[in-house]
Amino acid sequence: MSSQTNQVRVIVRIKAKEGKKQELLDLLLPLVNPPRKREGNVTYTFNVATEDPNELLFDEVWENNEAYDKHYNNQESVDLRAKIQDLVSKPIEFKLYREITGP
């Protein structure tokens, strides 16, 4: 019988508009380390797609939904999402997952 953990993995995909990647990186890079220090954060990585340099991905693991919600709703995160709207070619994609553990 499998079960799920309380941890939540969040995959955030961001697609920069053509010619806007550096401007987007300038906003995102300074904000990579603070979440790593937030209560409830397990891991927080920032990645670029190997096939498309304009596609960026955050891979985050939080102890539970409450910890993630606190991060997502903090003022820094809200302000950032507003600032990058004109730099992305499509809406930011957020997907939440739970790990399935073995028997």
PLY file of the C-alpha trace (Angstrom):
ply
format ascii 1.0
element vertex 103
property float x
property float y
property float z
element edge 102
property int vertex1
property int vertex2
end_header
0.00 0.00 0.00
1.40 3.41 -0.94
0.92 6.62 0.97
1.66 10.30 0.54
3.86 12.59 2.59
2.74 15.96 3.95
5.50 17.62 1.95
4.43 19.49 -1.14
6.60 19.86 -4.25
5.88 22.96 -6.30
6.97 23.23 -9.91
6.83 26.76 -11.29
7.41 27.24 -15.01
8.16 30.69 -16.36
8.62 31.44 -20.06
10.49 34.67 -20.79
9.45 36.74 -23.77
12.01 36.80 -26.55
14.72 39.30 -25.59
13.46 39.63 -21.98
15.30 36.75 -20.30
18.10 38.85 -18.80
15.65 41.40 -17.44
13.65 38.55 -15.91
16.79 36.96 -14.42
17.78 40.32 -12.92
14.50 40.29 -10.97
14.49 36.58 -10.06
18.10 35.82 -9.11
18.26 38.08 -6.04
15.13 36.36 -4.73
16.37 32.76 -4.94
18.17 32.58 -1.59
15.57 34.14 0.79
12.99 31.32 0.37
15.68 28.75 1.20
15.85 30.27 4.68
12.09 30.42 5.23
10.49 28.22 7.81
9.17 25.06 6.21
11.40 25.10 3.13
13.06 21.77 2.35
14.63 22.62 -1.01
14.40 25.47 -3.51
16.19 25.35 -6.86
16.13 27.60 -9.91
16.73 26.00 -13.31
16.85 26.77 -17.02
15.57 24.32 -19.64
18.30 22.71 -21.72
16.16 22.83 -24.87
14.80 26.37 -24.45
16.94 29.01 -22.71
13.85 31.22 -22.25
12.12 28.60 -20.09
12.88 28.83 -16.37
11.76 26.49 -13.64
11.59 26.67 -9.88
11.54 23.30 -8.13
10.51 23.80 -4.51
9.74 21.40 -1.67
7.90 22.64 1.41
7.15 20.76 4.64
3.41 21.22 4.08
0.81 23.32 2.26
0.75 25.90 5.04
4.48 26.61 4.68
4.11 26.96 0.90
1.04 29.18 1.22
2.93 31.47 3.60
5.77 31.76 1.06
3.44 32.23 -1.92
1.42 34.94 -0.19
4.30 36.90 1.36
4.61 40.45 0.04
7.92 39.83 -1.74
6.37 36.98 -3.78
3.21 38.94 -4.58
5.26 41.97 -5.71
7.54 39.80 -7.84
4.65 38.15 -9.69
3.27 41.60 -10.51
6.67 42.90 -11.72
7.36 40.05 -14.13
3.99 39.97 -15.90
5.27 42.06 -18.83
8.39 39.90 -19.19
6.69 36.52 -19.65
5.21 35.14 -22.85
2.47 33.17 -21.10
0.99 32.97 -17.60
3.28 31.55 -14.93
2.43 27.89 -14.40
2.23 26.55 -10.83
1.76 22.83 -10.18
1.72 21.20 -6.77
2.60 17.55 -6.15
2.86 15.14 -3.25
5.41 12.35 -3.21
4.01 8.84 -3.26
5.97 6.61 -0.96
6.30 2.88 -1.37
4.73 0.16 0.75
0 1
1 2
2 3
3 4
4 5
5 6
6 7
7 8
8 9
9 10
10 11
11 12
12 13
13 14
14 15
15 16
16 17
17 18
18 19
19 20
20 21
21 22
22 23
23 24
24 25
25 26
26 27
27 28
28 29
29 30
30 31
31 32
32 33
33 34
34 35
35 36
36 37
37 38
38 39
39 40
40 41
41 42
42 43
43 44
44 45
45 46
46 47
47 48
48 49
49 50
50 51
51 52
52 53
53 54
54 55
55 56
56 57
57 58
58 59
59 60
60 61
61 62
62 63
63 64
64 65
65 66
66 67
67 68
68 69
69 70
70 71
71 72
72 73
73 74
74 75
75 76
76 77
77 78
78 79
79 80
80 81
81 82
82 83
83 84
84 85
85 86
86 87
87 88
88 89
89 90
90 91
91 92
92 93
93 94
94 95
95 96
96 97
97 98
98 99
99 100
100 101
101 102
